């Protein structure tokens, strides 16, 4: 989008950043998805009535029936089309599922012949997805325009934009260098949960981090040590045999263990403290 007057003249534009999708934002995102329905012809092909083996577009009836089962939280019009929500209480995450669904299933098509009677083009279906780049750019433009704290990634997933993104990016090299596969998987799962748009999901990130802590404590168990000696050996290793660092890391491990045991993270007994603030 071309820069407008205030942007060209470096005048500050106050924009509210939010993860709440209001109805206007909802409509903008649906409009983008509607533009790319043609590119679902590969998944839902409709045959030309004159030429049974020639695809002339997406089979909208089949597409809409499938979508109702795949994402029941969306709003559908009388004709089956995804529409703007008619009530104030709606599932905004269903809309993000829809964005991912369209992005994951669109493929390139080429129009090559116009049928004047049925007024449609015949399509050549490609096995490539270059069209996703355009879709991704338009969706992310809406996110940016409206201040929505989401992004559609190259992996075709919607992720939450967080204050820790820079730290996560800087840590990726370190995480990928972890040789213990189980530990690496837990940390990557924690990152994935933390970036998820739905707070009900990214709370699981905390649980995965504490699972990672418990796993790293047993790093030396396969070599014959019990858990206590494994922890001591691990701490001594990262402390480089310096007593003040050994004492520091021992205290930190103890504090983290107490948090994991006393709060509702890995344990869910009724005597555990609930964490009620998503932050």
C-alpha positions as CSV (number, residue, x, y, z in Angstrom):
1,X,0.0,0.0,0.0
2,X,1.3,3.5,-0.9
3,X,2.2,5.8,2.0
4,X,-0.3,8.4,2.9
5,X,0.3,12.0,3.9
6,X,1.2,11.5,7.5
7,X,3.5,8.5,6.8
8,X,5.3,10.5,4.0
9,X,5.9,13.4,6.3
10,X,7.0,11.2,9.3
11,X,4.0,12.2,11.4
12,X,3.4,9.8,14.2
13,X,0.3,7.6,13.7
14,X,-1.1,6.1,16.9
15,X,-2.2,2.6,16.3
16,X,-3.6,0.3,18.9
17,X,-2.1,-3.2,18.9
18,X,-4.4,-6.0,19.9
19,X,-5.0,-9.7,19.7
20,X,-8.8,-9.2,19.7
21,X,-10.4,-9.5,16.2
22,X,-13.4,-7.2,16.0
23,X,-16.1,-7.4,13.3
24,X,-14.4,-5.0,10.9
25,X,-11.1,-6.9,11.1
26,X,-13.1,-10.1,10.7
27,X,-14.7,-8.8,7.5
28,X,-11.3,-7.7,6.0
29,X,-9.8,-11.1,6.6
30,X,-12.8,-12.9,5.1
31,X,-12.5,-10.6,2.0
32,X,-8.9,-11.7,1.5
33,X,-9.9,-15.4,1.8
34,X,-12.7,-14.9,-0.7
35,X,-10.3,-13.5,-3.3
36,X,-8.4,-16.8,-3.3
37,X,-11.2,-19.4,-3.4
38,X,-10.5,-19.9,-7.1
39,X,-7.2,-21.4,-6.1
40,X,-8.9,-24.2,-4.1
41,X,-9.9,-25.8,-7.4
42,X,-7.1,-28.3,-7.0
43,X,-8.7,-29.6,-3.8
44,X,-12.3,-29.2,-4.8
45,X,-12.4,-29.5,-8.6
46,X,-15.6,-28.8,-10.5
47,X,-16.0,-30.2,-14.0
48,X,-17.2,-28.3,-17.0
49,X,-20.7,-29.6,-18.0
50,X,-19.6,-29.7,-21.6
51,X,-16.2,-31.4,-21.0
52,X,-16.3,-33.8,-18.0
53,X,-12.5,-34.1,-17.7
54,X,-11.9,-30.3,-17.7
55,X,-11.9,-28.3,-14.5
56,X,-13.7,-25.0,-14.6
57,X,-13.4,-23.8,-11.0
58,X,-13.8,-24.9,-7.4
59,X,-16.8,-27.0,-6.4
60,X,-18.2,-24.5,-3.9
61,X,-20.9,-26.8,-2.6
62,X,-18.3,-29.5,-1.7
63,X,-15.9,-26.9,-0.3
64,X,-18.5,-25.3,1.9
65,X,-19.8,-28.7,3.2
66,X,-16.3,-29.7,4.1
67,X,-15.6,-26.4,5.8
68,X,-18.7,-26.7,8.1
69,X,-17.3,-29.9,9.5
70,X,-13.7,-28.7,9.5
71,X,-14.3,-25.3,11.2
72,X,-17.8,-25.3,12.7
73,X,-17.1,-22.1,14.7
74,X,-17.3,-20.0,11.5
75,X,-20.5,-18.1,10.4
76,X,-22.2,-19.4,7.2
77,X,-24.8,-17.7,5.1
78,X,-27.9,-19.3,3.6
79,X,-25.8,-20.1,0.5
80,X,-23.1,-21.8,2.6
81,X,-20.6,-19.0,2.1
82,X,-18.5,-17.9,5.0
83,X,-19.9,-14.5,6.2
84,X,-19.4,-11.7,8.7
85,X,-20.6,-12.7,12.3
86,X,-24.1,-11.7,13.1
87,X,-23.6,-11.8,16.9
88,X,-21.2,-10.1,19.3
89,X,-20.0,-13.4,20.9
90,X,-18.0,-15.2,18.2
91,X,-15.0,-17.5,18.0
92,X,-12.2,-15.4,16.6
93,X,-9.8,-18.4,16.5
94,X,-12.1,-20.1,14.1
95,X,-11.4,-17.3,11.7
96,X,-7.6,-17.8,12.1
97,X,-8.2,-21.5,11.4
98,X,-10.0,-20.4,8.2
99,X,-7.0,-18.3,7.2
100,X,-4.7,-21.3,7.8
101,X,-7.1,-23.6,5.9
102,X,-7.2,-21.5,2.8
103,X,-3.4,-20.8,2.9
104,X,-2.6,-24.5,3.3
105,X,-4.9,-25.7,0.4
106,X,-4.6,-23.1,-2.3
107,X,-2.5,-24.0,-5.4
108,X,-1.7,-22.3,-8.6
109,X,-4.1,-22.5,-11.5
110,X,-4.0,-21.1,-15.1
111,X,-7.0,-20.0,-17.1
112,X,-6.6,-21.1,-20.7
113,X,-10.0,-21.1,-22.4
114,X,-13.3,-19.2,-22.0
115,X,-16.6,-21.0,-22.3
116,X,-19.0,-18.3,-23.5
117,X,-22.2,-20.3,-22.8
118,X,-21.4,-21.2,-19.2
119,X,-19.3,-18.0,-18.8
120,X,-16.3,-19.6,-17.1
121,X,-12.7,-20.3,-17.9
122,X,-11.2,-23.7,-18.1
123,X,-8.4,-24.2,-15.7
124,X,-5.1,-26.0,-15.8
125,X,-4.3,-27.2,-12.3
126,X,-0.7,-26.8,-11.2
127,X,1.1,-28.6,-8.4
128,X,2.8,-25.5,-7.1
129,X,1.8,-22.9,-4.5
130,X,3.3,-19.7,-5.6
131,X,-0.1,-18.1,-5.0
132,X,0.4,-18.6,-1.3
133,X,3.0,-15.8,-1.3
134,X,0.5,-13.3,-2.5
135,X,-2.2,-14.6,0.0
136,X,0.3,-14.4,2.8
137,X,1.3,-10.8,1.9
138,X,-2.4,-9.7,1.8
139,X,-3.3,-11.4,5.1
140,X,-0.2,-9.9,6.8
141,X,-1.1,-6.5,5.4
142,X,-4.5,-6.7,7.1
143,X,-2.8,-7.8,10.4
144,X,-0.4,-4.8,10.1
145,X,-3.1,-2.3,9.0
146,X,-5.5,-3.2,11.9
147,X,-2.8,-3.6,14.6
148,X,-3.6,-7.3,15.0
149,X,-0.7,-9.0,16.8
150,X,-0.5,-12.0,14.4
151,X,1.5,-13.0,11.4
152,X,0.9,-15.7,8.7
153,X,4.3,-17.5,8.5
154,X,6.0,-19.2,5.6
155,X,5.0,-22.6,7.2
156,X,1.3,-21.5,6.6
157,X,0.5,-21.1,10.3
158,X,-0.8,-18.1,12.1
159,X,1.5,-17.1,15.0
160,X,1.1,-14.6,17.8
161,X,3.5,-11.7,17.7
162,X,5.0,-11.4,21.2
163,X,7.5,-9.2,23.1
164,X,9.8,-12.2,23.3
165,X,10.1,-12.7,19.5
166,X,13.5,-11.2,19.3
167,X,14.8,-13.3,22.1
168,X,13.2,-16.4,20.6
169,X,14.9,-15.7,17.2
170,X,18.3,-15.2,18.9
171,X,17.9,-18.5,20.8
172,X,17.0,-20.6,17.7
173,X,20.7,-21.3,16.9
174,X,21.2,-22.5,20.5
175,X,18.1,-24.6,20.5
176,X,19.0,-26.3,17.3
177,X,22.5,-27.1,18.7
178,X,21.0,-29.2,21.5
179,X,22.1,-32.8,21.0
180,X,19.6,-34.4,23.4
181,X,16.6,-34.9,21.1
182,X,13.9,-35.1,23.8
183,X,15.0,-31.8,25.3
184,X,15.1,-30.1,22.0
185,X,11.6,-31.3,21.2
186,X,10.2,-30.0,24.5
187,X,11.8,-26.5,24.0
188,X,10.5,-26.3,20.4
189,X,7.0,-27.4,21.6
190,X,7.1,-24.7,24.3
191,X,8.0,-22.0,21.7
192,X,5.2,-23.3,19.3
193,X,2.7,-23.2,22.1
194,X,3.8,-19.7,23.3
195,X,3.4,-18.4,19.7
196,X,-0.1,-19.9,19.3
197,X,-2.9,-17.3,19.0
198,X,-5.2,-19.0,21.5
199,X,-4.3,-18.3,25.2
200,X,-5.7,-21.7,26.1
201,X,-2.9,-23.3,24.0
202,X,0.0,-21.1,24.8
203,X,-0.4,-21.7,28.6
204,X,0.9,-25.2,27.7
205,X,4.2,-23.5,26.9
206,X,5.0,-23.1,30.6
207,X,4.3,-26.8,31.2
208,X,6.7,-27.8,28.4
209,X,9.4,-25.6,29.9
210,X,9.1,-27.3,33.2
211,X,9.1,-30.7,31.5
212,X,12.3,-29.6,29.8
213,X,13.8,-28.7,33.2
214,X,12.9,-32.1,34.6
215,X,14.4,-33.8,31.6
216,X,17.6,-31.9,31.8
217,X,18.0,-32.9,35.4
218,X,18.3,-36.5,34.3
219,X,20.9,-35.8,31.7
220,X,23.5,-38.1,33.4
221,X,21.0,-40.8,34.5
222,X,21.7,-43.0,31.4
223,X,25.3,-43.1,32.4
224,X,24.3,-44.8,35.7
225,X,23.7,-41.9,38.1
226,X,20.6,-41.4,40.1
227,X,18.6,-38.1,39.6
228,X,20.2,-36.3,42.6
229,X,23.8,-37.0,41.4
230,X,22.8,-36.2,37.8
231,X,21.6,-32.7,38.9
232,X,24.8,-32.1,41.0
233,X,27.0,-33.2,38.1
234,X,25.1,-31.0,35.7
235,X,25.3,-27.9,38.0
236,X,29.0,-28.5,38.6
237,X,29.5,-28.7,34.8
238,X,27.7,-25.4,34.0
239,X,29.4,-23.7,37.1
240,X,32.8,-24.8,35.7
241,X,33.7,-26.1,39.2
242,X,33.4,-22.6,40.8
243,X,31.7,-22.8,44.1
244,X,29.9,-19.4,44.0
245,X,28.3,-20.4,40.7
246,X,27.6,-23.9,42.0
247,X,25.7,-22.3,44.9
248,X,23.9,-19.9,42.6
249,X,22.7,-22.5,40.1
250,X,21.8,-24.9,42.9
251,X,19.5,-22.2,44.4
252,X,17.9,-21.5,41.1
253,X,17.3,-25.2,40.3
254,X,15.7,-25.5,43.8
255,X,13.5,-22.4,43.3
256,X,12.3,-23.6,39.8
257,X,11.6,-27.1,41.2
258,X,9.5,-25.5,44.0
259,X,7.5,-23.4,41.6
260,X,6.8,-26.5,39.5
261,X,5.7,-28.5,42.5
262,X,3.6,-25.8,44.2
263,X,1.9,-24.1,41.2
264,X,-0.5,-25.6,38.7
265,X,2.0,-26.1,35.9
266,X,2.9,-29.8,35.8
267,X,0.8,-30.9,38.8
268,X,-3.0,-30.3,39.1
269,X,-3.8,-31.4,42.6
270,X,-6.3,-29.2,44.5
271,X,-3.6,-27.9,46.8
272,X,-1.7,-26.3,44.0
273,X,-1.8,-22.6,43.3
274,X,-3.7,-21.6,40.1
275,X,-2.0,-19.2,37.7
276,X,-4.9,-16.9,36.7
277,X,-3.1,-14.3,34.7
278,X,-2.2,-15.2,31.1
279,X,0.7,-12.8,31.2
